[in-house]
Amino acid sequence: MKIEDIRAKTDDELKDQLDALHKEAFNLRFQRANGQLENTARVRQVRRDIARIKTIVAERKRAQAA
């Protein structure tokens, strides 16, 4: 996911996306524990996407407060 795509979304869309990514991260952790995880790079991608979304949400909150 690119930062431009994240910035183009509304706050509600970002919240939904964040929830979906948290669920995916949860499922990936279980797959890794059970030895069923095939795409190990996906764990890193999901973590970074979560961080990107949280960063944009924080930036928007700071901009509203100012």
N, C-alpha and C positions, 0 to 999 in steps of 0.2 A: 504494500500500500504506500502510495506516495503522499508527501506532505500536502501537495496541491489538492489532492482528492479529499483529504481530511478537512482542509480549510474551507472547501466548497460546501461541506455538509452543515446542517443546522445542529443546534445543541441536542435536540431530541434524537436525531439520527446518530449522533456521536454516542449518546448514552446507550442506544440499542446496539450499536456496533461494539461498544465496550463490553456490554453484557455477553454478547455472542463470543467475543474473544476470550473472556474469562471462562466461559463454559468449555470452549475448545482447549484452552490451556489445561483445565481440569481433566478433560478426557485424555489429552496427550500424556499427562503425568501417569494416569492409570495404565495406559498402553505401554509406557516405558517400564513401569514396575512389573508388568506381566510379560515383558519381552515381546510384545506384539507391535511395537512402534517401528514402522518401515522408514518413514521420512524424518530422520532425526533433526534435520535443519528446520523443520516446521516449528519446533519448540522455540527456537531462537527468533524466528520471524514473528510469531505470535507475541512473544514478550516485548519485542521492539515496537510492534504495532500498538500494543497497549500503552507503552510509554509515550509514543507519538501522540496518541489521542489525549492522554492525560495532560501532556504539555500544552496542547492547543486549548483544552478546556481551561487550564490554569491561566493561560495568556488572556483568554476572553474575560475571565472573572476579574483579573487585574485591570483590564482596560475599562470594564464597567465601573469598577470602584474608583477609578481616577477621574 
